[in-house]
């Protein structure tokens, strides 16, 4: 699995053909509207101690060879310990675990 940083995404977008990007987005929405996608309901995890949540979105276009998964988290008291509030794959205080920071 390759995790793509924000810097890598911005570098690709800088040289991207905006018309091609829009065509691809349009094709994805059309595939979705025509029932050619598999997009299950959003998965949710809720935490009391420490307070936070995680949601997981995933799906693919039928017949394609790739799929996408997005995991987003929020632990609302992490700022008190200097940890990032979002995209932390651990619900233990003071233990960031492995994470992808979308702001890097």
C-alpha positions as CSV (number, residue, x, y, z in Angstrom):
1,X,0.0,0.0,0.0
2,X,1.3,3.4,-0.8
3,X,0.3,6.4,1.3
4,X,0.4,9.6,-0.7
5,X,1.4,12.8,1.0
6,X,-0.3,16.1,0.5
7,X,2.9,17.4,-1.1
8,X,2.8,14.6,-3.6
9,X,-0.9,15.3,-4.4
10,X,-0.2,19.0,-4.9
11,X,2.8,18.3,-7.2
12,X,0.6,16.1,-9.4
13,X,-2.3,18.6,-9.4
14,X,0.1,21.5,-10.3
15,X,0.8,19.7,-13.7
16,X,-2.6,18.2,-14.1
17,X,-4.9,18.8,-17.0
18,X,-8.0,20.3,-15.4
19,X,-10.3,19.2,-18.2
20,X,-9.1,15.6,-17.8
21,X,-9.6,15.8,-14.0
22,X,-13.2,17.1,-14.5
23,X,-13.9,14.4,-17.1
24,X,-12.7,11.7,-14.7
25,X,-14.9,13.1,-11.8
26,X,-17.8,13.3,-14.2
27,X,-17.3,9.7,-15.3
28,X,-17.2,8.6,-11.6
29,X,-20.5,10.4,-10.8
30,X,-22.1,8.9,-13.9
31,X,-20.9,5.4,-12.9
32,X,-22.4,6.0,-9.4
33,X,-25.7,7.2,-10.9
34,X,-25.9,4.2,-13.2
35,X,-25.4,1.7,-10.3
36,X,-21.9,0.7,-11.6
37,X,-20.2,1.3,-8.2
38,X,-20.0,-0.5,-5.0
39,X,-20.0,2.0,-2.2
40,X,-21.1,0.6,1.2
41,X,-22.4,2.7,4.0
42,X,-19.9,4.8,5.9
43,X,-18.4,2.9,8.9
44,X,-18.3,4.7,12.2
45,X,-16.4,4.1,15.5
46,X,-17.2,6.2,18.5
47,X,-14.9,6.5,21.5
48,X,-15.7,7.9,25.0
49,X,-12.2,7.8,26.6
50,X,-10.6,9.7,25.1
51,X,-13.5,11.3,23.3
52,X,-13.3,10.9,19.6
53,X,-14.5,9.1,16.5
54,X,-13.3,7.5,13.3
55,X,-15.1,7.1,10.0
56,X,-14.2,4.9,7.1
57,X,-15.4,5.4,3.5
58,X,-14.5,2.9,0.8
59,X,-15.6,1.8,-2.7
60,X,-14.9,0.9,-6.2
61,X,-16.2,1.1,-9.8
62,X,-17.3,-2.3,-10.9
63,X,-14.9,-3.7,-13.6
64,X,-12.0,-1.5,-12.5
65,X,-8.8,-2.8,-11.0
66,X,-8.5,-0.4,-8.0
67,X,-10.5,0.6,-5.0
68,X,-10.3,3.5,-2.5
69,X,-10.4,3.6,1.3
70,X,-10.4,6.8,3.4
71,X,-10.0,6.7,7.1
72,X,-10.5,9.9,9.1
73,X,-10.3,10.4,12.8
74,X,-10.9,13.0,15.4
75,X,-9.7,12.9,19.0
76,X,-10.9,16.2,20.4
77,X,-8.6,16.4,23.4
78,X,-5.4,15.5,21.7
79,X,-4.4,19.2,21.5
80,X,-4.0,19.2,25.2
81,X,-1.1,16.8,24.9
82,X,0.4,18.3,21.7
83,X,-0.9,15.5,19.4
84,X,-2.8,16.1,16.2
85,X,-6.5,15.9,16.5
86,X,-7.1,14.1,13.2
87,X,-5.9,11.1,11.3
88,X,-4.5,9.3,14.4
89,X,-4.8,5.6,14.2
90,X,-4.8,5.0,18.0
91,X,-7.3,6.0,20.6
92,X,-4.8,5.9,23.4
93,X,-3.8,9.3,24.9
94,X,-0.2,10.3,24.3
95,X,0.3,7.5,21.8
96,X,0.0,8.7,18.2
97,X,0.5,5.3,16.6
98,X,1.0,5.4,12.9
99,X,-0.8,8.1,11.1
100,X,-1.0,10.1,7.8
101,X,-1.3,13.8,8.5
102,X,-3.3,15.3,5.7
103,X,-1.6,18.7,6.4
104,X,2.0,17.5,5.7
